[in-house]
Amino acid sequence: MSTESLLSVRDVTVDYATGRGRLRAVDRVSFELGAGEALGLVGESGCGKSTLGRALLRLVPLAGGEVRWQGRDLARLRRDELRRLRADLQIVFQDPLASLDPRLTIGQSVAEPLEVHRPELGRTAVRERVGRMLARVGLGPELHNRYPHEFSGGQCQRVGIARAMILEPKLVVCDEPVSALDVSVQGQIVELLRELRRDHGTALVFISHNLAVVRRLCERVLVMYLGRTMEFAPSEEFYADPLHPYSRLLLDAVPVPDPRVERARPPLAAGEVASPFAPPSGCVFRTRCPVAVEACARDVPAFEAATGSRRVACLRWGDRVTARR
């Protein structure tokens, strides 16, 4: 794992214009990512994880902040410059079927990035690389000439992963890449991602609800809620002793194998997620927080250094009650 920063994210903000007014999907998120590092983005649905992932690759425009790739501001690159960088910057989309061209076979879909970015390769070399990559995600040669509608959602997800990995990119944004896969195939994909990191120094931004997979794959975890960062911590420290009340609630919600224990557990958090069109004053999590006090409604918590390399946005993170069950 390199200490040199490949990806530098500073105060990234993303707004959407809707019929109900402006929606702030991502609010001043910052982090650094080095070669071979894996960062897990976690949080409930609608917290801004997928939007942030797309913003990192300039697939959605920024309302503020900047994203730098190897020191270059992506927002300032010309279209042809950005196109050349696409070979190093790949994404696995959350909706696998919608991300595949229905007119192309899966073999053609996986070959397309090579044809665009590696035109010097001959047909035989392309076919061999596609075959090897599809085999690595568990799709045999008898399936290469089939079309996306002939596959299950999990199989389409594997095709999307193969297409993103075929160029051996330097950064892959993985948006729920294993959500539709069974446990055995999840293990294969996690191992494939590990191999890419080890062999090619590929950095990962891994967006997932599956905290168990994030724990296996990622060295650091960034927790989001209503577009804001709640906590940023090394993985081992995050899972052992989360500082933010929302982090604790996320971990408490991880399923356990005993059905009796699972049925008896309380819901993730009291109340419902606030509307992003009218987020709460002060701390946006305070309306669901079990340890909120009056100051939480008045003051916006700074995203401040806590212990070691950890950062947290909570007025009460120093109170040990927020770090205990």
Helices and strands as residue ranges (DSSP letters): E 5-18, E 21-34, E 38-42, H 49-56, E 64-69, E 72-73, G 74-76, H 79-85, E 89-92, H 106-117, H 123-136, G 141-143, G 148-150, H 153-165, E 171-175, H 183-200, E 203-207, H 211-217, E 220-225, E 228-234, H 235-240, H 245-252, H 259-264, G 286-288, H 294-298, E 304-305, E 311-312, G 320-323
